[in-house]
């Protein structure tokens, strides 16, 4: 089961990266690099939540560690998508 968790986590991480790239394609030329900030936001949120989950649940069981990675990947993806939504709205207003 832990391998399934890890595979889904990588799907979520890849989806966040692909979303950032797709959003960058539609931004004006001077604003495309700002999608990197959404990726940094997602990475930070994912790393922080992963270690909080590991501190809360322990690292003795490999399956619980894989589940923590999956949940952290989901939190990171939501953070990236929220950052991209803010970026898209700001670029339309400018």
C-alpha positions as CSV (number, residue, x, y, z in Angstrom):
1,X,0.0,0.0,0.0
2,X,2.9,2.4,0.7
3,X,4.0,2.2,-2.9
4,X,0.5,3.3,-4.0
5,X,0.7,6.2,-1.7
6,X,4.1,7.2,-3.1
7,X,2.9,6.9,-6.7
8,X,-0.2,9.1,-6.0
9,X,2.0,11.6,-4.2
10,X,4.2,11.9,-7.3
11,X,1.1,12.3,-9.5
12,X,0.1,15.2,-7.3
13,X,3.5,16.8,-7.4
14,X,3.7,16.4,-11.2
15,X,0.2,18.0,-11.5
16,X,1.3,21.0,-9.5
17,X,4.4,21.5,-11.7
18,X,2.4,21.0,-14.9
19,X,-0.2,23.5,-13.7
20,X,2.4,26.1,-13.1
21,X,3.9,25.5,-16.5
22,X,0.5,25.8,-18.2
23,X,-0.4,29.0,-16.3
24,X,3.0,30.5,-17.3
25,X,2.1,29.9,-20.9
26,X,-0.9,32.2,-20.6
27,X,0.8,35.0,-18.7
28,X,2.4,38.0,-20.4
29,X,6.1,37.7,-21.1
30,X,7.2,39.9,-18.2
31,X,5.2,37.9,-15.6
32,X,6.0,34.3,-16.5
33,X,8.7,33.9,-14.0
34,X,6.3,34.6,-11.1
35,X,4.9,31.1,-11.4
36,X,8.0,30.0,-9.7
37,X,6.7,31.7,-6.5
38,X,3.7,29.5,-6.6
39,X,6.0,26.4,-6.8
40,X,8.0,27.7,-3.9
41,X,4.8,28.3,-1.9
42,X,3.7,24.7,-2.6
43,X,7.1,23.2,-1.8
44,X,7.3,25.1,1.5
45,X,3.7,24.1,2.5
46,X,4.4,20.5,1.6
47,X,7.6,20.2,3.4
48,X,6.3,21.9,6.6
49,X,3.2,19.8,6.6
50,X,5.1,16.6,6.0
51,X,7.3,17.0,8.9
52,X,4.4,18.1,11.2
53,X,2.6,14.9,10.2
54,X,5.7,12.9,10.9
55,X,6.2,14.5,14.3
56,X,2.5,13.8,15.1
57,X,2.4,10.3,13.9
58,X,5.9,9.0,14.2
59,X,8.2,7.4,11.7
60,X,8.3,3.8,12.9
61,X,5.8,2.5,10.3
62,X,6.8,2.9,6.6
63,X,3.1,3.0,5.6
64,X,2.3,6.0,7.9
65,X,5.3,7.8,6.6
66,X,4.2,7.2,3.0
67,X,0.7,8.4,3.9
68,X,2.2,11.5,5.5
69,X,4.0,12.2,2.2
70,X,0.8,11.8,0.2
71,X,-1.1,14.2,2.5
72,X,1.8,16.7,2.3
73,X,1.8,16.4,-1.5
74,X,-1.9,17.2,-1.5
75,X,-1.4,20.2,0.7
76,X,1.4,21.4,-1.5
77,X,-0.7,21.0,-4.6
78,X,-3.5,23.0,-3.1
79,X,-1.0,25.7,-2.2
80,X,0.3,25.8,-5.7
81,X,-3.1,26.0,-7.2
82,X,-4.1,28.8,-4.8
83,X,-0.9,30.7,-5.6
84,X,-1.6,30.3,-9.3
85,X,-5.2,31.6,-8.9
86,X,-3.9,34.7,-7.1
87,X,-1.3,35.2,-9.8
88,X,-3.8,34.8,-12.6
89,X,-6.2,37.3,-11.0
90,X,-3.4,39.9,-10.5
91,X,-2.1,39.5,-14.1
92,X,-5.7,40.1,-15.4
93,X,-6.1,43.3,-13.3
94,X,-2.8,44.7,-14.5
